[in-house]
Amino acid sequence: MKPIITPLYLSLFLHILSLLVAGQPPPIFSPVDDITLACGNSGEQSTYFDPRTWIGDISSKYSPIEVGKSNTTSQTRKAPPSPSSASQVPYTTARLSFLEFTYKIPLSPGQKFIRLHFNPASYPDFDRSNSLFSVKAGGSFTLLKDFNASVTADVDGSETFMREFCVNIDPELQSLNITFTPAKDAYAFINGIEIVSMPPSLYYTSSSKFIGSETPYAIENNTALEMVYRINIGGSPISPNQDTGMYRNWEADDERYLDDASREFSVLPQNNTIELNFVTIREYSAPKAVYVTGRSMGMNKTINKSYNLTWVFPLDPKFYYLVRLHFCEFEPDIINYGDRSFQIYVANQTAEGLADVIGWSGGNGNPVYRDYVVGMFMPPVGGRKKVDLFLVLAALQKDSYTSYNDAILNGLEIFKLNNSIGNLAGPNPSPQAKAMQSSPKKTNKKSTPMLAIVVSVVSSILLVLVLSVLRFLVFRRRRREVKDSGYSYGMTNSSPPFHLCHYFSLAEIRAATQNFKRDFYYWCWRIP
């Protein structure tokens, strides 16, 4: 029996080994520079989520410089224990200082990713609420200004986070200075720094379509970029070690950026067996997983003509943005030019009057992307700090122009471009979301009478119920019209379609009335 079992075990071992090797193919792109710096750490560290080795900045060639001060001015601390991502390198240690400090990192010439990792915990002698600082790269670009890391983490709902930037290293310099400058009576800190080379002209291009202009927009080497959104539309998250060799992170939750109609009617096609052909773009442009999933409007022409596939992305105002849209036709019925043509609108302006992925890429299974640069210079409204970029894909209304009145998107990237003074920094988020969840303060002696509160609550609940019933009846009626008669229920001049109306939840009403404050009592009664 022993001679039989041993070959079986050996065969099973070799089979498992082959699967492991097959599951980790070599990266498509090999960066010249791939520096991972664990700030406040010593020696070398690695993690399950990142096969690279993180090098500590203590007593190493990457130790920071503090001009006019001894190298012992900044402090290193261990992060408090955490069961989340904060327990992984580089978030387990930090370098902190009440004085300015600079990392001078030797690099080869060319375009680089800079990723700054933050774990805004409270460290010994450094309370998290007291960190406020600016970050500059190369002396020319302000990456962050008066940055409040703890508020940013609280609003994002995450213990740790990362900020990604792109800069170019001139041949005569061959190094990059990253300087952290704390505000007065505050401290600066950093947990990890990544610098990774990118292929030439990956994001630095001379032919981006400039929305609202006939002249293309050139993103040159003297430009810095900040990654704001990178999404695998309709698919799963793609971790850095699943990228094409540049360790980019692709999130997947595009649904939270959709409007109500798109969330309700759009579908998620996918084709995991298709053979992709990178004949139009380079294979390292995005992982293959981006191009085998997507979001489309659906197969019902009538419904597709009645709504637009719409994403809404909050952005910092007063900047230009690079919007990159990734496409690939992988559905077997879409093989010819004109099979699926649609329109694209970026920031309420026409980007493509007749978009056709087959026409751009040359065939089914051929990935392609399109770049658009748009300025977001409108002022924020309603007390907000952000402005909204609307990305709209619209089905063609005339059947003679396309076989399928539909639209599709596979992936999306949005980058902020530095302004005329080299600044990329935007305002800190408002901590209002967290403040609303805090425990209520003690009531004042002149508090609202109980009767007024009860009346306001009852009237608000009735209002919500009435609106909900009306919405249900309208929706039911319109769906019956589509099913029974096939008529379109698109927009008319007299009244907007129901998916463009806003329905107020009880939470929204509570926020608008400041928890049914008496000053808003009559306002509540007068809502029709």
C-alpha positions as CSV (number, residue, x, y, z in Angstrom):
1,M,0.0,0.0,0.0
2,K,2.8,2.4,0.8
3,P,4.2,2.6,-2.8
4,I,0.7,3.5,-4.0
5,I,-0.1,6.2,-1.4
6,T,3.2,8.0,-1.8
7,P,2.8,8.7,-5.6
8,L,-0.8,9.9,-4.9
9,Y,0.4,12.4,-2.2
10,L,3.2,13.5,-4.6
11,S,0.8,13.9,-7.4
12,L,-1.6,15.9,-5.2
13,F,1.2,18.1,-4.0
14,L,2.4,18.8,-7.5
15,H,-1.1,19.6,-8.6
16,I,-1.6,22.1,-5.8
17,L,1.7,23.6,-6.5
18,S,0.9,24.1,-10.1
19,L,-2.4,25.8,-9.2
20,L,-0.6,28.2,-6.9
21,V,1.9,29.1,-9.5
22,A,-0.8,29.5,-12.2
23,G,-2.7,31.7,-9.8
24,Q,0.1,34.2,-9.5
25,P,1.2,35.1,-13.1
26,P,4.2,37.5,-13.5
27,P,3.1,41.1,-13.6
28,I,2.5,42.7,-17.0
29,F,4.6,45.7,-16.1
30,S,7.8,45.7,-14.0
31,P,8.4,49.1,-12.5
32,V,12.0,50.4,-12.4
33,D,11.4,52.0,-9.0
34,D,9.3,50.1,-6.4
35,I,9.9,51.7,-3.0
36,T,7.8,50.8,0.0
37,L,8.8,52.7,3.2
38,A,7.3,51.7,6.6
39,C,7.7,55.0,8.5
40,G,8.6,54.7,12.2
41,N,9.7,51.1,11.7
42,S,13.1,49.3,11.5
43,G,14.2,46.4,9.5
44,E,12.0,44.8,6.8
45,Q,8.4,43.9,7.1
46,S,5.9,42.1,4.8
47,T,2.2,41.4,4.9
48,Y,-0.2,38.8,3.5
49,F,-2.0,41.5,1.5
50,D,1.2,42.8,-0.1
51,P,4.0,40.5,-1.1
52,R,6.5,43.3,-1.3
53,T,9.0,44.0,1.5
54,W,8.4,47.2,3.4
55,I,11.7,48.9,4.5
56,G,11.8,50.8,7.8
57,D,13.0,54.4,7.9
58,I,14.9,54.1,11.2
59,S,18.7,54.2,10.7
60,S,18.3,53.6,6.9
61,K,19.1,55.5,3.8
62,Y,15.5,56.8,3.8
63,S,15.7,58.3,7.3
64,P,14.1,61.8,7.2
65,I,16.0,65.1,7.3
66,E,15.1,67.9,9.7
67,V,16.7,71.1,8.6
68,G,18.4,72.9,11.4
69,K,17.5,70.2,13.9
70,S,19.0,67.0,15.0
71,N,17.7,63.8,13.4
72,T,16.2,62.7,16.7
73,T,13.6,65.5,16.7
74,S,10.8,63.5,15.1
75,Q,9.4,60.6,17.1
76,T,8.4,57.1,16.1
77,R,5.5,55.3,17.7
78,K,3.6,52.0,17.5
79,A,0.0,52.2,16.5
80,P,-2.5,50.9,19.1
81,P,-3.7,47.3,18.5
82,S,-6.5,47.0,16.0
83,P,-8.3,44.0,14.3
84,S,-8.7,45.9,11.0
85,S,-6.3,47.1,8.3
86,A,-4.5,49.1,11.0
87,S,-2.9,45.9,12.1
88,Q,-1.0,45.5,8.7
89,V,2.2,47.1,7.6
90,P,2.7,50.0,7.1
91,Y,-0.1,51.1,9.5
92,T,1.4,49.6,12.6
93,T,4.0,52.3,13.1
94,A,4.3,56.1,12.4
95,R,6.7,58.9,12.3
96,L,5.4,62.1,14.0
97,S,6.8,65.5,14.6
98,F,5.9,69.0,15.7
99,L,8.6,70.3,13.4
100,E,9.1,70.0,9.6
101,F,10.8,66.9,8.3
102,T,11.7,65.8,4.8
103,Y,12.3,62.4,3.0
104,K,14.8,62.6,0.2
105,I,14.4,59.5,-1.9
106,P,16.7,58.7,-4.8
107,L,14.8,57.8,-8.0
108,S,15.3,57.1,-11.6
109,P,13.9,59.7,-14.1
110,G,10.3,59.3,-15.3
111,Q,6.7,59.4,-14.1
112,K,5.9,58.0,-10.6
113,F,3.1,57.1,-8.3
114,I,3.4,58.5,-4.8
115,R,1.1,56.9,-2.3
116,L,0.9,58.3,1.3
117,H,-0.6,55.9,3.9
118,F,-2.2,57.2,7.1
119,N,-3.5,55.7,10.3
120,P,-4.8,58.7,12.3
121,A,-4.9,57.0,15.6
122,S,-3.9,58.5,19.0
123,Y,-0.3,57.7,19.6
124,P,1.5,58.2,23.0
125,D,2.0,62.0,23.4
126,F,0.2,62.6,20.1
127,D,-3.5,63.0,20.2
128,R,-5.3,62.3,16.9
129,S,-7.2,65.5,17.0
130,N,-4.0,67.6,17.1
131,S,-2.6,66.6,13.7
132,L,-2.8,69.3,11.1
133,F,-0.2,69.5,8.4
134,S,0.8,70.1,4.8
135,V,2.8,67.9,2.4
136,K,4.9,69.1,-0.6
137,A,6.6,67.1,-3.3
138,G,9.7,68.2,-5.0
139,G,9.3,71.8,-3.7
140,S,6.9,72.6,-6.6
141,F,3.6,70.7,-5.8
142,T,1.4,71.0,-2.7
143,L,-0.2,67.6,-2.3
144,L,-2.0,68.3,1.0
145,K,-2.5,71.6,2.9
146,D,-3.7,72.0,6.5
147,F,-4.7,68.4,6.2
148,N,-6.8,66.9,9.0
149,A,-6.3,63.2,8.8
150,S,-8.6,62.2,11.7
151,V,-11.6,64.1,10.3
152,T,-10.9,62.5,6.8
153,A,-10.9,59.0,8.3
154,D,-14.0,59.6,10.4
155,V,-16.0,60.9,7.4
156,D,-14.7,58.0,5.3
157,G,-15.6,55.5,8.0
158,S,-12.2,53.9,7.9
159,E,-9.4,53.6,10.4
160,T,-6.7,53.9,7.6
161,F,-6.6,55.4,4.2
162,M,-4.3,56.2,1.3
163,R,-3.8,59.2,-1.0
164,E,-2.3,58.6,-4.4
165,F,-0.5,61.2,-6.6
166,C,1.5,61.2,-9.8
167,V,4.6,63.3,-10.5
168,N,7.5,63.3,-13.0
169,I,11.1,63.1,-11.9
170,D,13.5,65.2,-14.0
171,P,16.6,63.5,-15.3
172,E,18.9,66.1,-13.7
173,L,17.4,65.6,-10.2
174,Q,17.0,61.8,-9.9
175,S,15.5,62.2,-6.4
176,L,12.3,63.4,-4.8
177,N,11.9,65.4,-1.6
178,I,8.6,64.8,0.3
179,T,8.2,67.4,3.0
180,F,5.8,67.3,6.0
181,T,5.1,70.7,7.6
182,P,2.9,70.8,10.7
183,A,0.6,73.8,11.4
184,K,1.2,75.9,14.5
185,D,0.8,74.0,17.7
186,A,0.0,70.8,15.7
187,Y,2.0,67.8,14.5
188,A,2.6,66.0,11.2
189,F,2.7,62.3,10.8
190,I,3.0,59.6,8.2
191,N,2.8,55.8,8.3
192,G,3.9,54.6,4.9
193,I,5.2,55.9,1.6
194,E,5.1,54.1,-1.7
195,I,6.9,55.3,-4.9
196,V,6.3,53.2,-8.0
197,S,7.3,53.9,-11.6
198,M,4.6,53.9,-14.2
199,P,4.9,53.4,-18.0
200,P,5.6,56.6,-20.0
201,S,2.4,58.3,-21.2
202,L,0.1,56.2,-19.1
203,Y,-1.7,59.3,-17.7
204,Y,0.6,62.0,-19.1
205,T,-0.8,62.4,-22.6
206,S,-1.1,65.0,-25.3
207,S,-4.4,64.0,-26.8
208,S,-7.0,64.1,-24.1
209,K,-10.3,65.5,-25.3
210,F,-10.9,68.9,-23.7
211,I,-14.6,69.2,-22.9
212,G,-16.0,72.5,-24.3
213,S,-13.0,73.1,-26.6
214,E,-11.9,72.0,-30.0
215,T,-8.2,71.8,-28.9
216,P,-6.9,68.7,-27.1
217,Y,-5.6,69.1,-23.6
218,A,-2.0,68.1,-23.0
219,I,-1.0,66.7,-19.6
220,E,2.7,67.4,-19.6
221,N,5.6,66.4,-17.3
222,N,5.3,69.6,-15.3
223,T,1.8,68.5,-14.1
224,A,1.0,66.7,-10.9
225,L,-2.1,64.5,-10.6
226,E,-4.1,63.2,-7.6
227,M,-6.2,60.0,-8.0
228,V,-9.7,60.7,-6.8
229,Y,-11.7,57.7,-8.1
230,R,-10.7,54.4,-9.6
231,I,-13.6,52.0,-10.0
232,N,-14.1,48.6,-11.5
233,I,-17.6,49.3,-12.8
234,G,-20.0,46.4,-12.1
235,G,-17.2,44.0,-10.9
236,S,-15.4,43.0,-7.8
237,P,-12.7,45.0,-6.0
238,I,-9.2,44.6,-7.4
239,S,-6.4,44.7,-4.8
240,P,-3.0,46.3,-5.5
241,N,-1.3,42.9,-5.9
242,Q,-3.9,42.0,-8.6
243,D,-3.1,45.1,-10.6
244,T,-0.9,45.0,-13.7
245,G,2.3,45.6,-11.8
246,M,1.7,49.2,-10.5
247,Y,-0.1,48.2,-7.3
248,R,-3.2,50.4,-8.1
249,N,-6.3,49.7,-6.0
250,W,-9.6,49.4,-7.8
251,E,-12.8,49.8,-5.8
252,A,-16.0,48.2,-7.0
253,D,-18.9,49.9,-5.3
254,D,-20.1,52.1,-8.1
255,E,-23.7,51.7,-7.1
256,R,-23.4,54.4,-4.4
257,Y,-22.6,57.0,-7.1
258,L,-25.7,56.1,-9.2
259,D,-28.9,58.1,-9.3
260,D,-32.1,56.4,-8.4
261,A,-33.2,55.4,-11.9
262,S,-29.8,53.9,-12.8
263,R,-29.7,52.0,-9.6
264,E,-33.1,50.5,-10.3
265,F,-33.0,49.7,-14.0
266,S,-29.3,49.1,-14.9
267,V,-27.9,45.6,-15.2
268,L,-24.4,44.0,-14.7
269,P,-23.4,41.9,-17.6
270,Q,-20.2,39.9,-17.5
271,N,-18.2,37.4,-19.6
272,N,-15.4,35.7,-17.7
273,T,-14.5,33.4,-20.6
274,I,-13.8,35.9,-23.3
275,E,-10.3,36.2,-24.7
276,L,-9.3,39.8,-24.6
277,N,-7.2,41.3,-27.4
278,F,-5.2,44.5,-26.5
279,V,-4.8,45.8,-30.0
280,T,-5.8,49.5,-29.2
281,I,-4.3,50.1,-25.8
282,R,-1.4,48.6,-23.8
283,E,-2.2,45.5,-21.7
284,Y,-1.0,47.3,-18.5
285,S,-3.6,50.0,-18.8
286,A,-6.0,48.2,-16.5
287,P,-6.4,44.6,-15.1
288,K,-8.3,42.2,-17.4
289,A,-10.9,41.9,-14.7
290,V,-12.0,45.5,-15.5
291,Y,-12.9,44.6,-19.1
292,V,-15.0,41.4,-18.5
293,T,-17.6,43.1,-16.3
294,G,-19.5,46.3,-16.7
295,R,-22.8,48.2,-16.2
296,S,-25.3,48.7,-19.0
297,M,-28.8,50.0,-19.2
298,G,-30.6,46.7,-19.9
299,M,-32.4,45.0,-22.8
300,N,-35.7,46.9,-22.7
301,K,-35.5,49.6,-25.3
302,T,-38.5,51.5,-24.0
303,I,-37.1,51.8,-20.5
304,N,-33.6,52.6,-21.8
305,K,-35.0,55.6,-23.8
306,S,-36.7,56.9,-20.7
307,Y,-33.7,57.3,-18.4
308,N,-30.0,58.0,-18.5
309,L,-27.3,55.9,-16.9
310,T,-25.9,58.4,-14.5
311,W,-23.1,58.5,-11.9
312,V,-22.6,61.5,-9.6
313,F,-19.1,62.1,-8.3
314,P,-18.4,64.9,-5.7
315,L,-15.2,66.8,-6.5
316,D,-13.2,69.7,-5.2
317,P,-14.1,72.9,-7.1
318,K,-11.7,75.1,-9.0
319,F,-9.6,72.4,-10.6
320,Y,-9.4,70.6,-13.9
321,Y,-9.9,66.8,-13.9
322,L,-8.9,64.0,-16.1
323,V,-11.8,61.5,-16.6
324,R,-10.8,58.2,-18.1
325,L,-13.5,55.8,-19.2
326,H,-12.7,52.1,-19.8
327,F,-14.7,50.2,-22.3
328,C,-14.9,46.7,-23.8
329,E,-17.7,45.0,-25.7
330,F,-17.8,41.4,-24.5
331,E,-21.4,40.4,-25.1
332,P,-21.5,38.0,-28.1
333,D,-24.3,39.9,-29.9
334,I,-22.3,43.2,-30.0
335,I,-19.9,42.6,-32.9
336,N,-20.4,45.3,-35.5
337,Y,-20.1,49.1,-35.6
338,G,-23.5,50.5,-34.7
339,D,-24.7,47.5,-32.7
340,R,-24.5,49.6,-29.5
341,S,-24.1,53.3,-30.0
342,F,-24.8,55.9,-27.3
343,Q,-24.1,59.4,-26.1
344,I,-21.7,60.5,-23.3
345,Y,-22.0,63.6,-21.2
346,V,-19.4,64.8,-18.8
347,A,-20.3,67.6,-16.4
348,N,-23.5,68.4,-18.3
349,Q,-21.5,68.9,-21.6
350,T,-21.4,66.6,-24.6
351,A,-18.3,64.5,-24.6
352,E,-19.4,62.0,-27.4
353,G,-22.4,62.6,-29.6
354,L,-22.1,59.1,-31.0
355,A,-20.0,56.8,-28.9
356,D,-19.3,53.3,-30.3
357,V,-17.0,50.9,-28.5
358,I,-16.6,48.6,-31.5
359,G,-15.7,51.6,-33.7
360,W,-13.1,52.7,-31.2
361,S,-11.5,49.3,-30.4
362,G,-11.9,47.5,-33.7
363,G,-13.9,44.5,-32.4
364,N,-15.6,42.5,-29.7
365,G,-13.2,41.6,-26.9
366,N,-10.9,44.6,-27.6
367,P,-10.4,46.9,-24.5
368,V,-10.2,50.6,-25.1
369,Y,-10.3,53.8,-23.0
370,R,-11.2,57.4,-23.7
371,D,-9.8,60.4,-21.9
372,Y,-11.6,63.7,-21.2
373,V,-10.4,66.8,-19.4
374,V,-13.1,69.0,-17.8
375,G,-12.9,72.1,-15.6
376,M,-15.0,72.2,-12.4
377,F,-15.1,75.9,-11.6
378,M,-18.7,76.3,-10.6
379,P,-19.2,77.4,-6.9
380,P,-20.5,74.8,-4.4
381,V,-24.2,75.3,-3.4
382,G,-26.1,74.7,-0.2
383,G,-23.1,75.2,2.1
384,R,-21.3,72.2,0.6
385,K,-17.5,72.1,0.0
386,K,-17.8,69.9,-3.1
387,V,-19.3,70.2,-6.5
388,D,-20.9,67.3,-8.4
389,L,-19.6,65.9,-11.7
390,F,-22.4,64.2,-13.6
391,L,-21.3,61.3,-15.8
392,V,-24.2,60.4,-18.1
393,L,-24.5,57.7,-20.7
394,A,-27.6,58.0,-22.8
395,A,-29.3,55.6,-25.2
396,L,-30.0,56.8,-28.7
397,Q,-33.6,57.7,-29.2
398,K,-33.7,56.7,-32.9
399,D,-33.6,52.9,-33.6
400,S,-32.2,53.6,-37.1
401,Y,-28.9,54.7,-35.5
402,T,-28.2,51.6,-33.5
403,S,-29.3,48.0,-33.1
404,Y,-29.4,48.1,-29.3
405,N,-30.6,51.3,-27.6
406,D,-28.2,50.8,-24.8
407,A,-24.9,52.0,-23.2
408,I,-22.1,50.3,-21.3
409,L,-19.2,51.3,-19.1
410,N,-16.5,48.9,-17.7
411,G,-14.2,51.1,-15.6
412,L,-13.5,54.6,-14.5
413,E,-10.6,56.7,-13.2
414,I,-10.8,60.4,-12.2
415,F,-7.7,62.5,-11.5
416,K,-7.4,66.0,-10.2
417,L,-4.8,68.2,-12.0
418,N,-2.7,70.8,-10.1
419,N,-3.7,74.5,-10.5
420,S,-1.5,77.3,-11.7
421,I,0.5,77.5,-8.5
422,G,1.1,73.8,-8.2
423,N,-1.6,73.1,-5.7
424,L,-3.6,69.9,-5.5
425,A,-5.0,70.3,-2.0
426,G,-8.6,70.7,-1.4
427,P,-10.5,71.6,1.8
428,N,-10.9,69.1,4.7
429,P,-14.3,67.3,4.8
430,S,-16.9,68.7,7.2
431,P,-17.2,66.6,10.3
432,Q,-21.0,67.1,10.2
433,A,-21.8,63.5,9.6
434,K,-20.1,62.4,12.8
435,A,-21.5,65.3,14.8
436,M,-25.1,64.3,13.9
437,Q,-24.4,60.8,15.4
438,S,-23.2,62.3,18.7
439,S,-25.4,62.1,21.8
440,P,-27.8,65.0,22.1
441,K,-27.1,67.9,24.5
442,K,-29.2,68.6,27.5
443,T,-32.4,70.5,26.6
444,N,-32.7,74.2,27.4
445,K,-35.3,75.4,29.8
446,K,-37.0,77.1,26.8
447,S,-37.3,73.9,25.0
448,T,-40.0,73.2,22.4
449,P,-43.4,72.3,24.0
450,M,-44.2,68.6,23.8
451,L,-47.4,69.2,21.9
452,A,-45.6,71.1,19.1
453,I,-43.1,68.2,18.9
454,V,-45.8,65.6,18.7
455,V,-47.7,67.5,16.1
456,S,-44.6,68.0,14.0
457,V,-43.6,64.4,14.2
458,V,-47.0,63.1,13.3
459,S,-47.4,65.6,10.4
460,S,-43.9,64.6,9.1
461,I,-44.7,60.9,9.3
462,L,-48.0,61.4,7.4
463,L,-46.1,63.4,4.8
464,V,-43.6,60.6,4.2
465,L,-46.5,58.0,4.0
466,V,-48.4,60.1,1.5
467,L,-45.3,60.6,-0.7
468,S,-44.5,56.9,-0.5
469,V,-48.0,55.9,-1.6
470,L,-47.9,58.4,-4.4
471,R,-44.6,57.1,-5.6
472,F,-45.8,53.5,-5.5
473,L,-48.9,54.3,-7.5
474,V,-47.0,56.3,-10.1
475,F,-44.3,53.7,-10.4
476,R,-46.9,50.8,-10.6
477,R,-48.9,52.7,-13.3
478,R,-45.9,53.5,-15.4
479,R,-44.5,49.9,-15.2
480,R,-47.9,48.6,-16.3
481,E,-47.9,51.0,-19.2
482,V,-44.5,49.7,-20.3
483,K,-45.6,46.1,-20.0
484,D,-49.0,46.4,-21.6
485,S,-48.5,49.0,-24.3
486,G,-44.8,49.4,-24.9
487,Y,-45.0,53.2,-24.8
488,S,-42.1,55.3,-23.6
489,Y,-42.4,57.1,-20.3
490,G,-39.5,59.5,-21.0
491,M,-39.3,63.2,-20.1
492,T,-41.9,65.7,-21.3
493,N,-42.0,69.4,-21.2
494,S,-44.9,69.5,-18.7
495,S,-43.5,67.2,-16.0
496,P,-40.3,65.4,-15.2
497,P,-40.2,61.6,-15.0
498,F,-40.6,60.2,-11.5
499,H,-37.0,59.1,-11.2
500,L,-35.9,62.7,-11.4
501,C,-38.0,63.7,-8.4
502,H,-36.6,63.7,-4.9
503,Y,-38.4,61.8,-2.2
504,F,-37.6,63.0,1.4
505,S,-37.0,60.3,4.0
506,L,-37.8,60.8,7.6
507,A,-34.1,61.2,8.4
508,E,-33.8,64.0,5.8
509,I,-36.9,65.8,7.2
510,R,-35.4,65.4,10.7
511,A,-32.1,67.0,9.5
512,A,-33.9,69.8,7.6
513,T,-36.0,70.8,10.7
514,Q,-33.1,70.4,13.1
515,N,-34.9,67.5,14.8
516,F,-38.3,69.2,14.5
517,K,-37.2,72.4,16.1
518,R,-40.1,74.8,16.8
519,D,-38.8,77.4,14.4
520,F,-39.7,75.0,11.6
521,Y,-43.1,74.1,13.0
522,Y,-45.2,76.0,10.5
523,W,-42.9,75.0,7.6
524,C,-43.7,71.4,8.4
525,W,-47.5,72.1,8.3
526,R,-47.3,74.0,4.9
527,I,-45.7,71.2,2.9
528,P,-48.2,70.2,0.2
